[in-house]
Amino acid sequence: MSMRQSTEKTEHWLRVFTACGPLLPSLISWFFPSLTIPHFTPRQFIYENDLLPFLFAIWAKPTSFSGHLSRIIQAKFLWLLPASTFRYYQLWIFTATLRTAVGHLLTRSVGWAYPQFFGHWALYEICGGYGPSIVIYIFLFGGPDIIKALFKRLLKAGELILLVSFCAVLCWLDNAPWTYGVAVLGAGGVSLVNWALRMVRNRPKQHPMLPDGQLQNCPPKFRTILVCAVLALLALSFPYAIQNRMATFIPTDMPPAPSAGSPLLEVLILSFPRPNVSASTAIMTSTINSFIPHLSSDVVLSVFTHSISHKAFDNVRTVFASTNVTFYVDTDSHPDSVSGQYLHIAEAFRWSTEQSVKAEWVMLVEDDFPICGGERGWDAVRRVMQILESTRSPSTKALNRQGGFVGTGGSGLIFHRTMLPVLILLMRTHAETASRLSPTTVRRPADLVMQDCLLGADPLCPQKPEGGGLVITSRMVMDHIGGMATTNQNKAFNDDKWRCGWRHPFHGRRQVEVVVV
């Protein structure tokens, strides 16, 4: 066998090996189900420092029929293209890096500064396989062999048709518009840099004919790539845009309470005096009004204060005297405790547990955090409640989720009533004058104590083996309208902080399940 024949045979088997790359994960998982590589999302890398999917999700097994079909198409194109597995792996790392950067930019970076640009799926969309790498390769290096194989001759429009249609079809089959969109933008960016460098260096184009008369594998012209990138982005996003445009809002039903005669959810509003009585009255009125339309036999509203001198509370109680809102002033004295948020929350939970009719869940709300977004905002709360109730064990009725969180700080926290005794103990311990806490213990604000309890991060609170059981909304569905009328005179004003539609502070964490709003 001559050296040339040996080389050709080696190249042939390398192409076979490369073409089998998209199909191997399915075959391996068929015989060894435990040997599967997880799909990649930027969330894993940003929030968990998990590099395994980032490095190896190119060989992740598809999870749907369309995903398997996509892998077959990828294998066909890999057979036609001359690149090696290593080249496609390089392009996968390039794509995953771009996805991570875009995911961070469109969630953590703009989620609070420019929430109108917040994109949940930029962080959570899963991806894997060779598809994005093949798209970038064809954009950057061209594919005349594929064009000849598919179109039988070199059509002028062949390259454009190939790039746009291939990208769109794989995107739809993999259901990964963010991944393929980033791949197209990345290829366009690299092509732009190459074009700019070529213009600066004034490097002449190579002759398209090789010495033996064969056409060399010329990369597409920059103009072609630019047109293809624009058309590909339009094509892959078109069905998703139409789907969002045609989607109709269907309200979610609030799940029934598990105990007959008891409400499912109690919205417990905490109020503390502010220096400006008229402003405080207006703030409390707006907050209560935001919940009034959503009250029913399954959802009740209570307003609680631990201050015996609260003029705004008295004013608001008069305004809502004809409604079914419950107002309660706690007059207990606690000489062994420091008056403040810890004691206020402990007493509110204590009062809630002593009611003759107890709600299954309690949603804690500060009096300057109204529900926002109207019916859609409250529907997000209903969807959270649906998940919380649907995860009960059919036999034991035990909960697999510990609570919900639709706001920020101490507002929008949803607790199951079985957690209230633990929270009362925690709050009283922090409020004690002669604290039983160790001197080395870092004293956390009351908000963080409750949040850590829901996350399973507090040793006294129930913990899940997987590290949590919290359901959140991707965006906050509560507004902060009292930033310029704080109850603490030593606290700086923050009128632009924690507004409706901002990214939820727990978005992206492993311990949470996200309701997309």
NUZALO-132336 format. One line per 4 residues: number of its first residue (from 1); for each residue x, y, z of N, C-alpha, C. Coordinates in steps of 0.1 Angstrom, whole numbers, m for minus. Layout:
REM NUZALO-132336
NUM) X Y Z X Y Z X Y Z; ...
//
This chain:
REM NUZALO-132336
1) 9 m12 0 0 0 0 9 12 0; 6 22 m9 14 34 m10 11 43 1; 21 53 3 19 63 13 6 71 11; 3 74 m1 m9 82 m4 m21 74 m1
5) m22 61 m4 m33 53 m1 m35 51 14; m24 50 21 m25 49 36 m30 62 42; m26 73 37 m30 86 42 m45 88 39; m50 84 27 m64 85 23 m72 76 32
9) m67 64 35 m75 55 44 m76 60 58; m65 66 63 m65 72 76 m75 84 76; m75 92 66 m84 104 66 m99 99 65; m101 88 58 m114 82 56 m120 78 70
13) m112 71 78 m116 66 91 m118 78 101; m109 88 99 m111 100 108 m124 107 105; m128 107 92 m141 113 88 m152 105 94; m151 92 93 m161 83 99 m163 85 114
17) m151 86 121 m152 89 135 m158 102 138; m155 112 130 m161 126 133 m176 125 130; m180 119 119 m194 118 116 m202 111 126; m196 101 133 m203 93 143 m205 101 156
21) m198 112 157 m198 120 170 m212 123 175; m221 128 167 m234 132 172 m243 120 175; m239 108 170 m248 96 172 m243 88 184; m230 89 187 m225 81 198 m232 82 212
25) m235 95 216 m242 96 229 m255 88 230; m263 88 219 m275 80 220 m272 65 221; m262 61 213 m259 46 214 m254 42 227; m245 51 233 m239 48 246 m250 48 257
29) m259 57 257 m269 58 267 m279 46 266; m280 41 254 m289 29 252 m284 17 259; m271 15 259 m265 4 266 m261 7 280; m257 20 283 m253 23 296 m260 36 300
33) m273 35 305 m281 47 308 m275 56 318; m266 52 327 m260 60 337 m249 69 331; m244 65 320 m233 73 314 m238 83 304; m243 94 310 m249 105 302 m242 118 306
37) m240 126 297 m234 139 299 m246 150 300; m246 158 310 m257 168 310 m256 178 300; m267 184 295 m267 195 286 m261 207 293; m257 217 285 m251 229 290 m261 240 291
41) m260 247 302 m266 260 303 m256 270 310; m256 282 307 m247 292 313 m249 292 328; m261 289 333 m263 289 348 m254 280 355; m251 269 350 m242 259 356 m228 265 359
45) m223 272 349 m209 277 350 m209 289 358; m219 298 357 m219 311 364 m222 309 379; m232 301 382 m236 300 396 m231 287 404; m227 277 396 m222 265 403 m208 261 401
49) m201 269 392 m187 266 388 m186 251 383; m197 247 376 m197 233 371 m192 234 356; m180 228 354 m173 229 341 m177 216 333; m182 206 338 m184 194 331 m193 196 319
53) m205 202 320 m213 204 308 m207 214 298; m200 224 304 m193 234 295 m183 227 286; m176 217 291 m165 211 284 m170 199 275; m181 192 279 m184 180 272 m199 179 267
57) m206 190 268 m220 189 264 m222 187 249; m211 189 241 m211 186 227 m215 172 224; m212 163 234 m216 149 233 m228 145 242; m236 155 246 m248 152 254 m258 145 245
61) m266 136 252 m276 129 245 m288 137 242; m294 137 230 m307 144 228 m318 139 236; m327 148 240 m338 144 249 m352 144 242; m352 145 229 m365 145 222 m363 139 208
65) m374 135 202 m374 130 188 m367 140 178; m371 152 179 m365 162 170 m351 164 173; m346 162 186 m332 163 189 m324 151 182; m330 139 182 m324 128 175 m323 131 160
69) m333 136 154 m333 140 140 m322 150 137; m321 159 146 m310 169 144 m297 163 144; m295 153 153 m282 146 154 m279 139 141; m289 133 135 m287 126 122 m283 136 111
73) m289 147 110 m285 157 101 m271 162 103; m268 164 116 m254 168 119 m244 158 115; m247 145 117 m238 134 112 m236 135 97; m246 137 90 m245 138 75 m236 150 71
77) m238 161 77 m229 172 74 m215 170 78; m213 164 89 m199 161 94 m192 152 84; m199 143 78 m193 134 68 m189 142 55; m197 153 52 m194 160 40 m183 171 42
81) m181 175 55 m172 186 58 m158 180 61; m147 187 58 m134 181 60 m128 184 73; m135 191 82 m129 194 95 m128 182 104; m119 184 114 m117 173 124 m126 175 136
85) m127 164 144 m134 165 157 m129 176 166; m115 178 166 m109 188 174 m114 202 170; m115 204 157 m119 217 152 m133 220 157; m142 210 156 m156 213 161 m156 215 176
89) m148 208 183 m147 209 198 m143 224 201; m133 229 194 m129 243 196 m140 252 194; m148 250 183 m159 259 180 m170 257 191; m172 245 197 m181 243 208 m177 251 220
93) m165 251 223 m160 259 235 m162 274 232; m160 278 220 m162 292 216 m177 295 218; m186 286 213 m200 289 215 m205 289 229; m200 279 237 m203 279 251 m198 291 259
97) m187 296 255 m181 308 261 m190 320 258; m194 321 245 m203 332 242 m217 331 249; m222 319 250 m235 317 257 m233 322 271; m222 318 278 m220 322 291 m220 337 293
101) m212 344 284 m211 358 284 m225 365 282; m232 360 272 m245 366 269 m255 363 281; m255 351 286 m263 347 297 m261 356 309; m249 359 312 m245 368 323 m250 382 320
105) m247 387 308 m251 400 304 m266 403 305; m274 394 300 m288 396 299 m296 391 311; m289 387 322 m296 384 334 m290 392 346; m279 389 351 m273 396 362 m269 410 359
109) m264 413 347 m259 426 344 m271 436 341; m281 432 334 m291 441 331 m304 439 339; m305 428 346 m317 424 353 m322 435 363; m312 443 368 m316 454 378 m314 467 371
113) m303 469 363 m300 482 357 m310 485 346; m312 475 337 m321 477 325 m329 465 324; m339 463 333 m347 451 333 m355 448 320; m357 458 312 m364 456 299 m356 447 290
117) m343 445 292 m335 437 284 m332 423 291; m339 421 302 m337 408 309 m342 396 301; m334 386 300 m338 374 292 m336 361 300; m346 355 305 m345 343 313 m339 332 305
121) m343 330 293 m338 318 285 m324 320 281; m319 332 281 m304 334 278 m296 327 288; m301 325 300 m294 318 311 m298 303 312; m310 300 309 m316 287 312 m317 278 300
125) m316 283 288 m318 274 276 m307 263 276; m311 251 274 m301 240 274 m296 238 260; m284 233 258 m279 231 245 m268 220 245; m266 214 234 m256 203 233 m255 199 218
129) m246 190 215 m245 185 201 m235 194 193; m233 189 180 m224 195 171 m230 207 163; m243 209 164 m250 218 155 m244 232 155; m243 239 167 m237 252 166 m223 253 161
133) m215 242 163 m201 242 158 m201 241 143; m210 233 138 m211 231 123 m215 244 117; m225 251 123 m230 264 117 m218 274 117; m211 275 127 m199 285 127 m189 280 117
137) m186 267 116 m176 263 106 m180 267 92; m193 264 88 m197 267 75 m197 282 72; m201 290 83 m200 305 81 m186 310 79; m176 304 86 m163 309 85 m154 303 74
141) m157 290 71 m148 284 62 m155 279 49; m168 281 48 m175 277 36 m177 262 35; m185 258 26 m188 244 24 m191 240 10; m182 243 0 m185 240 m14 m187 225 m16
145) m181 216 m9 m184 202 m11 m198 199 m8; m203 205 3 m217 203 7 m227 208 m4; m223 220 m9 m232 227 m19 m232 218 m31; m221 213 m35 m221 204 m47 m229 191 m45
149) m228 186 m33 m235 174 m29 m250 176 m29; m254 187 m24 m268 190 m22 m275 196 m34; m268 204 m42 m274 211 m53 m268 206 m66; m259 196 m66 m254 190 m78 m244 199 m86
153) m245 212 m84 m236 221 m91 m235 234 m82; m225 241 m84 m222 253 m76 m231 265 m80; m242 265 m73 m252 276 m75 m247 289 m69; m250 300 m75 m245 313 m68 m253 315 m55
157) m265 311 m55 m273 312 m42 m271 300 m33; m263 290 m37 m262 278 m29 m257 281 m15; m247 289 m14 m241 292 m1 m250 298 8; m258 308 3 m267 315 11 m278 306 16
161) m284 298 7 m294 289 10 m290 279 21; m278 274 19 m272 264 28 m271 270 42; m265 281 43 m262 287 56 m275 290 64; m284 297 57 m297 301 64 m305 289 67
165) m308 280 58 m317 269 60 m311 259 70; m298 257 69 m292 247 78 m293 252 93; m290 265 95 m290 271 108 m304 271 114; m314 275 105 m328 276 110 m333 262 114
169) m331 252 105 m336 239 107 m331 232 120; m317 233 122 m312 228 134 m316 235 146; m318 248 145 m323 256 157 m337 251 161; m345 249 151 m359 245 154 m359 231 159
173) m351 222 154 m351 208 159 m346 207 173; m335 215 176 m329 215 189 m337 224 199; m346 232 193 m353 242 202 m343 250 210; m333 256 203 m323 264 210 m320 277 203
177) m329 286 202 m327 298 195 m316 307 201; m314 307 214 m303 315 220 m290 309 216; m289 296 216 m276 290 212 m272 292 198; m281 290 189 m278 292 175 m277 306 171
181) m285 315 178 m284 329 175 m270 334 179; m265 330 191 m252 333 196 m241 328 186; m243 316 181 m233 310 172 m233 318 159; m244 323 154 m244 331 142 m237 344 144
185) m241 350 156 m234 363 159 m219 362 161; m215 351 168 m201 348 170 m194 347 157; m200 339 147 m193 337 134 m193 350 127; m203 358 128 m203 371 121 m193 380 127
189) m191 380 140 m181 388 147 m167 384 143; m164 371 142 m151 367 138 m148 371 123; m158 369 115 m157 373 101 m154 388 99; m161 396 108 m159 410 107 m145 414 111
193) m139 407 121 m126 410 125 m116 406 114; m118 394 108 m109 390 97 m110 399 86; m122 404 82 m123 413 71 m116 427 74; m118 431 87 m111 444 91 m96 442 90
197) m91 431 95 m76 429 95 m71 428 80; m79 422 72 m75 421 58 m75 434 51; m84 443 55 m85 456 49 m73 465 54; m69 463 67 m58 471 73 m45 466 66
201) m43 453 65 m31 448 59 m31 449 44; m43 452 38 m44 453 24 m38 440 17; m42 428 23 m37 415 18 m45 411 6; m39 408 m5 m46 404 m17 m53 391 m15
205) m64 389 m22 m71 376 m21 m63 365 m28; m64 353 m23 m57 342 m30 m65 338 m42; m57 333 m52 m64 328 m64 m72 316 m61; m85 315 m66 m93 304 m62 m90 291 m68
209) m80 290 m77 m76 277 m83 m63 272 m77; m63 260 m73 m50 254 m69 m42 249 m81; m29 246 m79 m20 243 m90 m26 231 m98; m33 222 m92 m37 210 m99 m51 212 m106
213) m56 225 m105 m68 228 m112 m80 226 m103; m79 223 m90 m90 221 m82 m94 234 m75; m107 235 m72 m111 247 m65 m107 245 m50; m101 256 m44 m98 255 m30 m110 258 m22
217) m110 255 m9 m121 257 0 m121 271 5; m126 280 m3 m126 294 0 m137 298 10; m134 306 20 m144 310 29 m154 320 22; m166 320 27 m176 329 21 m171 344 22
221) m175 352 13 m172 366 14 m179 373 26; m173 383 31 m179 390 42 m193 395 40; m196 400 27 m209 404 24 m219 393 25; m215 381 20 m223 369 20 m226 365 35
225) m216 365 43 m218 362 57 m227 372 64; m226 384 61 m234 395 67 m249 392 64; m251 390 51 m265 388 46 m271 375 52; m262 365 52 m267 352 58 m270 353 73
229) m261 360 80 m263 362 94 m276 369 97; m279 379 90 m292 386 92 m304 377 89; m303 371 77 m314 362 73 m316 350 83; m304 345 87 m305 333 96 m311 337 110
233) m308 349 115 m313 353 128 m328 356 126; m332 361 115 m347 363 113 m354 350 111; m348 341 104 m354 328 102 m356 320 114; m345 319 122 m346 310 134 m355 317 145
237) m356 330 145 m365 336 155 m379 338 151; m382 336 138 m395 338 133 m406 330 140; m405 317 141 m416 309 147 m417 312 162; m406 316 169 m408 319 183 m415 333 185
241) m412 342 175 m418 355 176 m433 353 173; m437 345 163 m451 343 160 m458 336 172; m451 326 178 m457 319 189 m460 329 201; m450 338 204 m452 347 215 m463 357 211
245) m464 361 198 m474 371 194 m488 365 195; m489 352 192 m502 346 191 m507 340 205; m497 340 214 m501 334 227 m511 342 234; m521 336 240 m532 343 247 m530 340 262
249) m533 350 270 m532 348 284 m543 340 290; m540 329 296 m550 320 302 m547 320 317; m555 326 325 m552 326 340 m551 312 346; m542 310 355 m540 298 362 m550 297 374
253) m556 286 376 m565 284 388 m556 283 400; m561 290 411 m555 288 424 m558 273 429; m548 266 433 m552 252 437 m561 252 450; m569 242 451 m577 242 463 m569 239 476
257) m575 244 487 m568 241 500 m569 227 503; m559 221 509 m560 206 512 m569 204 524; m572 214 532 m581 212 544 m594 219 541; m605 212 542 m618 218 540 m620 229 550
261) m626 240 546 m629 251 556 m618 260 559; m605 257 554 m594 266 557 m589 272 544; m584 284 545 m579 290 532 m566 284 528; m562 285 516 m549 280 511 m538 290 515
265) m541 303 513 m530 313 514 m535 325 522; m527 328 532 m529 341 539 m518 351 536; m522 362 530 m513 373 528 m512 381 540; m500 381 547 m498 387 560 m489 400 558
269) m496 411 558 m489 424 556 m484 429 570; m471 432 571 m465 438 583 m464 453 581; m468 461 591 m467 475 590 m461 481 602; m452 491 600 m446 498 611 m446 513 608
273) m448 521 618 m450 536 616 m439 543 608; m442 552 600 m433 561 593 m435 575 599; m424 583 597 m426 597 602 m437 605 595; m439 602 582 m449 610 575 m462 601 574
277) m472 605 582 m484 597 584 m492 597 571; m493 608 564 m501 608 552 m495 600 541; m481 600 540 m474 592 530 m476 577 533; m475 574 546 m476 560 550 m490 555 548
281) m500 564 550 m514 560 547 m516 557 532; m511 565 524 m512 563 509 m505 550 505; m493 548 511 m485 536 507 m493 523 511; m498 523 523 m505 511 528 m518 509 520
285) m525 520 517 m537 518 509 m534 512 496; m524 517 489 m520 512 476 m517 497 477; m509 493 487 m505 479 488 m517 470 491; m526 474 500 m538 466 503 m547 465 490
289) m549 476 484 m557 477 472 m552 467 461; m539 465 460 m534 456 450 m538 441 452; m541 438 465 m544 424 468 m559 422 469; m567 433 471 m581 431 473 m588 424 461
293) m585 426 448 m592 419 438 m590 404 438; m580 399 444 m576 385 444 m580 377 456; m587 384 465 m592 377 477 m604 368 474; m604 357 481 m615 347 480 m615 338 492
297) m623 328 491 m624 319 503 m610 311 505; m602 311 494 m589 304 495 m578 314 497; m580 327 496 m569 336 498 m575 347 507; m569 349 519 m573 359 528 m562 369 531
301) m565 381 536 m556 392 538 m556 397 552; m545 397 558 m544 403 572 m533 413 572; m536 424 580 m526 434 582 m522 435 597; m510 434 600 m505 432 614 m495 443 617
305) m496 448 630 m486 458 635 m483 454 649; m471 457 653 m467 455 667 m465 468 674; m469 478 668 m468 492 673 m482 497 678; m483 501 691 m496 505 696 m499 520 692
309) m489 527 686 m491 540 682 m488 541 667; m498 539 658 m496 538 644 m508 545 637; m507 558 635 m518 566 630 m522 561 616; m512 558 608 m515 554 594 m523 541 594
313) m519 532 603 m526 519 604 m541 522 608; m543 531 617 m557 534 621 m565 540 610; m558 549 602 m565 555 590 m569 544 580; m560 535 577 m562 525 567 m573 515 572
317) m573 512 585 m583 503 590 m597 509 588; m598 522 590 m611 529 587 m615 528 573; m605 530 564 m608 529 549 m614 516 545; m608 505 551 m612 492 546 m621 485 557
321) m628 493 564 m636 487 575 m647 478 569; m652 481 557 m663 473 551 m658 461 543; m645 459 543 m640 447 535 m638 436 545; m633 424 539 m630 413 547 m615 412 551
325) m609 423 551 m595 424 555 m594 424 570; m585 416 576 m584 416 590 m572 425 594; m575 433 604 m565 442 610 m562 438 624; m550 438 628 m547 434 642 m535 442 647
329) m537 447 659 m526 455 666 m522 446 678; m509 442 678 m504 434 689 m499 443 700; m504 441 712 m501 450 723 m492 444 733; m487 432 730 m478 425 740 m466 433 742
333) m460 431 754 m447 437 757 m437 426 759; m425 429 755 m414 419 756 m402 426 761; m401 427 774 m389 434 780 m376 427 778; m377 414 775 m365 406 773 m360 406 759
337) m367 414 750 m363 414 736 m361 429 731; m354 430 721 m351 443 715 m362 445 704; m369 457 705 m380 460 695 m373 462 682; m379 456 672 m374 457 658 m380 447 649
341) m373 445 638 m379 436 627 m380 421 632; m370 417 639 m370 403 644 m383 400 653; m385 409 662 m396 407 671 m409 409 664; m410 419 655 m422 421 647 m426 409 639
345) m417 403 633 m420 391 624 m423 379 633; m416 377 644 m419 366 654 m433 368 659; m437 380 663 m451 382 668 m462 380 657; m458 384 645 m468 382 634 m470 368 631
349) m460 360 631 m461 345 628 m468 339 640; m465 343 652 m472 337 664 m487 340 664; m490 352 660 m505 355 659 m511 347 648; m505 345 637 m510 337 626 m513 323 630
353) m503 317 638 m505 303 642 m516 301 652; m520 312 659 m530 311 670 m544 313 665; m545 316 652 m559 318 646 m567 305 646; m580 306 648 m588 295 649 m589 288 635
357) m588 296 624 m588 290 611 m574 294 605; m566 284 603 m552 286 598 m551 283 583; m544 292 576 m541 290 562 m530 280 561; m530 273 549 m520 263 547 m507 269 544
361) m507 281 538 m494 288 534 m496 303 539; m485 309 543 m485 323 547 m475 330 538; m480 341 532 m471 350 523 m469 363 531; m456 365 534 m452 377 542 m450 388 533
365) m455 400 536 m454 412 527 m452 424 536; m442 432 533 m441 445 539 m451 455 533; m455 465 541 m467 473 537 m464 482 525; m452 482 520 m449 491 508 m445 482 496
369) m449 470 496 m447 461 485 m460 456 479; m467 463 471 m479 458 465 m476 448 454; m486 439 451 m484 430 440 m485 439 427; m478 436 417 m478 444 405 m481 436 393
373) m484 443 382 m487 436 369 m502 432 368; m510 436 378 m524 433 377 m527 418 377; m535 413 368 m539 399 368 m527 390 365; m519 395 356 m507 386 352 m497 385 364
377) m496 396 372 m487 395 383 m492 385 394; m505 386 396 m511 376 406 m511 362 400; m513 361 387 m512 348 381 m499 341 384; m488 349 384 m475 343 387 m475 337 401
381) m482 344 411 m483 338 424 m491 325 424; m502 325 416 m510 313 415 m502 301 409; m493 304 399 m485 294 393 m475 288 403; m469 297 412 m461 293 422 m468 284 432
385) m480 288 436 m488 279 445 m492 266 439; m494 266 425 m497 253 419 m485 244 420; m473 249 418 m462 240 419 m460 235 434; m462 244 443 m460 240 457 m470 230 461
389) m482 231 457 m492 221 461 m491 208 453; m487 209 440 m487 197 432 m475 188 435; m466 192 443 m454 184 447 m457 176 460; m469 176 465 m472 168 476 m471 153 473
393) m466 145 482 m466 131 481 m480 125 481; m485 117 471 m498 112 471 m502 104 483; m492 97 489 m495 88 500 m494 95 514; m483 103 516 m481 109 529 m485 124 529
397) m488 129 518 m492 144 516 m480 153 521; m468 147 522 m457 155 526 m453 164 514; m447 175 517 m443 185 507 m429 183 502; m427 184 489 m414 183 483 m408 197 480
401) m416 207 483 m412 221 481 m414 228 494; m405 237 498 m406 243 511 m413 257 511; m413 263 500 m419 277 499 m417 284 486; m421 296 486 m420 304 473 m415 318 477
405) m411 325 466 m405 338 468 m408 346 455; m416 356 456 m420 364 444 m416 378 445; m409 382 456 m405 396 457 m390 397 461; m387 405 471 m373 406 475 m373 409 490
409) m361 408 496 m360 411 510 m370 403 518; m378 409 526 m388 402 535 m402 402 529; m403 406 516 m416 406 510 m418 396 499; m429 389 499 m432 379 489 m427 365 492
413) m422 364 505 m418 350 510 m430 342 514; m431 330 508 m443 321 511 m438 309 519; m444 308 531 m440 297 540 m451 287 542; m448 274 543 m458 265 548 m460 267 563
417) m472 265 567 m475 268 582 m466 259 591; m461 248 587 m453 239 595 m439 246 598; m436 255 590 m423 262 592 m423 274 601; m435 278 604 m437 290 613 m431 289 627
421) m433 277 634 m427 276 647 m412 277 647; m405 272 636 m391 273 635 m387 288 633; m394 294 625 m391 309 622 m394 317 634; m404 314 642 m406 322 654 m395 320 664
425) m390 308 665 m378 305 674 m366 313 669; m363 312 656 m352 319 651 m353 334 653; m364 340 650 m366 355 652 m365 359 667; m371 351 675 m370 354 690 m356 353 695
429) m349 343 690 m335 342 694 m326 354 690; m329 359 678 m321 371 673 m326 383 680; m338 384 685 m343 396 692 m340 397 706; m336 386 713 m333 386 727 m323 396 731
433) m326 402 743 m316 411 748 m303 404 753; m305 393 760 m294 384 764 m294 373 753; m288 375 742 m288 366 731 m281 353 734; m288 342 730 m282 329 732 m273 325 720
437) m272 334 710 m263 332 699 m249 332 703; m241 324 697 m226 325 700 m220 338 696; m211 343 704 m205 356 700 m198 356 686; m195 344 681 m188 344 668 m198 343 657
441) m211 341 661 m222 340 650 m224 353 643; m224 353 630 m227 365 623 m242 368 623; m245 380 628 m259 383 629 m265 387 616; m274 379 610 m280 382 597 m292 391 599
445) m295 399 589 m308 406 590 m319 396 589; m331 400 594 m343 391 595 m346 386 581; m345 394 570 m348 390 557 m339 378 553; m326 379 556 m317 368 552 m320 355 560
449) m324 357 573 m327 345 581 m338 337 575; m349 344 571 m360 338 564 m356 332 551; m349 339 543 m345 334 530 m336 322 531; m327 322 541 m318 310 543 m326 298 547
453) m337 301 555 m345 290 559 m352 283 548; m357 291 538 m364 286 527 m354 279 517; m342 283 517 m332 277 509 m326 264 515; m329 262 527 m324 250 534 m310 253 539
457) m306 265 540 m292 269 544 m291 271 559; m302 271 566 m301 273 580 m302 259 587; m293 256 597 m293 243 603 m306 239 610; m314 250 614 m326 247 622 m338 245 613
461) m337 248 600 m348 247 591 m347 234 583; m359 229 578 m359 217 570 m350 218 558; m343 207 555 m333 207 544 m336 196 534; m334 199 521 m336 190 511 m323 184 506
465) m322 171 503 m309 165 499 m303 173 487; m311 178 478 m306 185 466 m303 199 469; m306 204 481 m301 217 485 m312 228 484; m324 225 487 m335 235 486 m348 230 483
469) m357 238 479 m371 234 476 m379 247 474; m373 257 468 m379 270 467 m383 273 453; m395 278 452 m401 282 439 m401 297 438; m395 302 427 m394 317 426 m400 321 412
473) m402 334 410 m406 339 397 m393 345 391; m392 344 378 m380 349 371 m378 364 374; m389 371 374 m389 386 377 m397 388 390; m394 399 396 m402 403 408 m416 407 403
477) m426 402 410 m440 406 407 m446 414 419; m436 421 426 m440 430 436 m432 443 434; m439 454 437 m432 467 435 m428 473 449; m418 481 449 m414 488 461 m417 503 460
481) m428 507 467 m433 520 466 m429 529 478; m423 523 488 m420 531 500 m405 534 502; m397 534 491 m383 536 493 m380 550 498; m389 560 495 m386 574 499 m394 577 512
485) m400 567 518 m407 569 531 m403 557 540; m391 555 542 m386 544 550 m390 546 565; m392 534 572 m396 534 586 m384 536 595; m372 535 589 m359 536 596 m353 550 593
489) m352 559 602 m347 572 599 m332 572 596; m325 561 600 m311 560 598 m308 553 585; m318 550 578 m316 542 565 m317 552 553; m308 550 544 m308 559 532 m320 556 523
493) m325 566 516 m337 565 507 m332 557 495; m341 549 490 m338 541 478 m350 540 469; m355 551 463 m367 551 456 m367 543 443; m355 540 438 m354 533 425 m349 519 428
497) m350 514 440 m346 500 443 m357 490 443; m355 478 437 m364 467 439 m378 470 433; m378 472 420 m391 476 414 m397 464 406; m409 467 402 m417 456 395 m410 452 382
501) m408 439 380 m402 435 367 m387 433 368; m381 436 379 m367 434 380 m364 419 381; m352 416 378 m347 402 379 m348 398 394; m354 386 396 m354 381 410 m340 378 415
505) m338 382 428 m324 381 433 m319 367 434; m328 357 434 m323 343 434 m323 336 420; m326 344 410 m326 338 397 m313 332 393; m313 320 388 m300 313 384 m295 303 395
509) m299 304 407 m294 295 417 m299 281 415; m291 272 419 m294 258 418 m306 253 427; m307 260 438 m317 255 448 m331 259 444; m333 266 434 m347 272 431 m353 266 418
513) m366 266 418 m373 263 406 m380 276 401; m379 279 388 m383 292 383 m396 291 375; m405 300 379 m417 303 371 m414 315 362; m414 313 349 m410 324 340 m422 334 338
517) m419 346 341 m429 357 339 m422 368 331
//
